[in-house]
């Protein structure tokens, strides 16, 4: 088996939720550190001091079980029925982002339930879900997991590059 180590790769970024659910097997197989979505969300929640966050998805919540691994922040996944209903709306609907569309109403209902449950932070697992947000969301902090992960990955890569620069300076100085 050729690992990422043999190809000169020193970090692997997982960008797919399904792959995140198989992260342990992938990590063992590649032999290099993985910049995972779970680590990114965990670091973000700690930095922002978020203790509780709703996770909205439009596929089966089972694909997003890795969010439950976020330490220090209780992640509440939307229920299976809501996710299935949103997924149904996403599959081939030409009017998906029309404010009168069913998907916008579903999102409104989910966010209303979040408010009733006292949840103030909402994580969208897909950038498309942003287009379904109703206008009355000023009282909620809404984040997109892709943006959090991209920022975290960029910072991790820059830190790795800086470490390489520092190492090469130290070698030259000797």
Secondary structure as UniProt FT lines:
FT   HELIX           4..7
FT   STRAND          12..13
FT   HELIX           17..21
FT   HELIX           23..30
FT   STRAND          34..35
FT   HELIX           37..48
FT   STRAND          52..56
FT   HELIX           61..69
FT   TURN            71..72
FT   STRAND          74..77
FT   HELIX           80..90
FT   TURN            94..97
FT   TURN            99..100
FT   HELIX           102..116
FT   TURN            117..118
FT   STRAND          121..124
FT   HELIX           127..132
FT   TURN            138..139
FT   STRAND          141..144
FT   HELIX           145..173
//
